Amino acid sequence: MTTHTYMSRTRKLAMAGILPIAALSLAGCNSTSGTETGADVEDIAEEDAAVDAESGPYDGVYDTDFYENYDSYVNEEVTLSADVNEIVSDTSFTIAGTDDTTVEALLVVAQGEMEEVTPGLTVSVTGTVYESFDLPTVEDETGLDLEDEAFADWDGENYIVAQSVDTSVDADS
């Protein structure tokens, strides 16, 4: 009988120790943790890749959002849609923000052939984002011979070196 009493007492103590742990485990589960049923490492990796793709290079309108986050795009390739603001030279121009923004004009230096652009024309510019325009450095990196006087006001300003400028952009899209 002593053995039987000892076993019952051991079972009771074991249950007393397991119940609080089980309760804590269930308390950690809530509806905000998502569903893990059927999820495996590949599913989670695909979800992470989709999130990374969404936060990849900027492809959109030159607006307040881009302007305020400019530093995060430095040395990255982006695609910006905007209206041509001013022609600076035969290989460069500025783009302006949309009508509902107050962003500063952004200098675009076309590294290759540039289709004819005119003020007010909507363009799509794909290029690398830089900060602190320095004429000699830009000339060395692009192989262009830029007019000193035309770029005097841009010294130290943000700019993009464009690999392509698409002038066939629909302004209503």
C-alpha positions in Angstrom: 0.0 0.0 0.0 2.9 2.4 0.6 4.0 2.0 -3.0 0.5 2.8 -4.3 0.3 5.9 -2.1 3.7 7.0 -3.2 2.7 6.7 -6.9 -0.5 8.6 -6.4 1.4 11.4 -4.7 4.0 11.4 -7.5 1.3 11.7 -10.1 -0.4 14.5 -8.3 2.9 16.4 -8.0 3.6 15.8 -11.7 0.2 17.1 -12.7 0.6 20.1 -10.4 3.8 21.0 -12.2 2.5 20.4 -15.7 -0.7 22.4 -15.4 1.0 25.8 -14.9 3.4 25.1 -17.8 0.5 24.1 -20.1 -1.5 27.2 -19.0 1.5 29.5 -19.8 1.9 27.9 -23.2 -1.7 28.5 -24.1 -1.5 32.1 -22.8 1.3 32.7 -25.3 -1.0 31.9 -28.2 -3.2 34.6 -29.5 -5.0 35.6 -32.7 -2.3 38.1 -33.8 0.5 35.5 -34.1 -0.8 34.2 -37.5 -1.4 30.7 -38.6 1.4 28.3 -38.5 -0.6 25.4 -39.8 1.1 23.9 -42.8 3.8 26.6 -42.8 7.4 25.5 -43.5 10.7 27.2 -44.0 10.1 27.6 -47.8 6.7 29.4 -47.2 8.3 31.8 -44.7 11.3 32.4 -47.0 8.9 33.2 -49.9 6.9 35.7 -47.7 10.2 37.3 -46.7 11.3 37.6 -50.3 7.9 39.2 -51.2 8.4 41.8 -48.5 12.0 42.5 -49.7 10.7 42.9 -53.3 8.1 45.4 -52.1 10.8 47.4 -50.3 13.2 47.2 -53.2 14.3 50.0 -55.5 11.9 52.9 -55.8 9.7 52.9 -58.9 7.1 55.7 -58.8 6.3 59.4 -58.9 8.8 62.0 -57.8 6.8 63.1 -54.8 7.1 64.0 -51.1 7.5 60.4 -50.0 10.6 60.0 -52.3 11.9 63.4 -51.4 11.7 62.9 -47.6 13.4 59.4 -47.9 16.1 60.5 -50.5 19.0 59.4 -48.2 17.7 55.8 -48.2 18.0 55.7 -52.0 21.6 57.1 -52.4 23.7 54.8 -54.6 20.6 52.9 -55.5 19.0 52.6 -59.0 15.4 54.1 -59.0 12.8 54.9 -61.6 11.0 58.3 -61.2 8.2 59.7 -63.1 7.8 63.5 -63.2 7.5 66.5 -65.3 10.5 68.2 -66.8 11.0 71.5 -65.0 14.0 73.2 -66.6 16.6 72.3 -69.3 20.1 72.7 -67.9 22.1 71.5 -70.9 21.8 69.2 -73.8 22.5 66.2 -71.4 20.7 67.4 -68.3 17.4 68.8 -67.0 15.5 69.1 -63.7 12.3 67.3 -62.7 9.7 68.8 -60.5 7.3 67.2 -58.1 3.6 66.7 -58.9 1.1 69.5 -58.6 0.2 68.4 -55.0 3.8 68.4 -53.7 6.3 71.1 -52.8 9.5 69.1 -53.4 12.6 70.7 -54.6 13.6 70.4 -58.3 16.0 67.4 -58.8 18.8 67.5 -61.3 19.0 64.6 -63.8 22.2 64.1 -65.8 21.7 61.7 -68.7 24.7 59.5 -69.2 23.8 58.2 -72.6 21.7 59.4 -75.5 18.8 61.6 -74.4 15.7 62.0 -76.4 14.5 65.6 -76.7 12.9 66.8 -73.6 11.0 70.0 -73.1 9.7 71.8 -70.0 6.4 70.3 -68.9 6.9 67.0 -70.6 6.3 64.0 -68.4 9.3 61.6 -68.3 10.3 58.4 -66.7 13.9 58.5 -65.5 15.8 55.4 -64.5 19.2 56.1 -62.9 21.4 56.1 -59.8 20.7 58.4 -56.9 23.5 60.6 -55.7 24.0 63.5 -53.2 26.3 66.5 -53.3 26.8 67.3 -57.0 30.4 68.0 -57.8 31.0 68.9 -61.5 34.5 67.5 -61.9 33.5 64.2 -60.2 30.4 63.9 -62.3 32.3 64.5 -65.5 34.9 61.9 -64.5 32.3 59.3 -63.6 30.0 59.9 -66.6 32.6 60.8 -69.3 30.6 63.9 -70.1 32.0 67.4 -70.7 29.5 69.6 -68.8 29.3 73.3 -69.0 30.6 74.8 -65.8 28.3 77.8 -65.8 25.2 75.8 -66.3 25.8 73.7 -63.2 27.1 76.4 -60.8 23.8 76.5 -58.9 23.8 72.7 -58.5 27.0 72.4 -56.6 26.4 70.3 -53.4 22.8 69.4 -54.4 21.1 66.0 -54.9 21.1 64.6 -58.4 20.5 61.4 -60.5 22.7 60.0 -63.2 20.2 58.6 -65.7 20.9 55.5 -67.7 17.6 56.0 -69.5 15.0 58.8 -70.0 11.7 57.7 -71.4 9.7 60.5 -73.0 6.7 58.3 -74.0 5.2 58.4 -70.6 1.4 59.0 -70.4 0.9 62.0 -68.2 -2.5 60.7 -67.1 -1.3 57.3 -65.7 
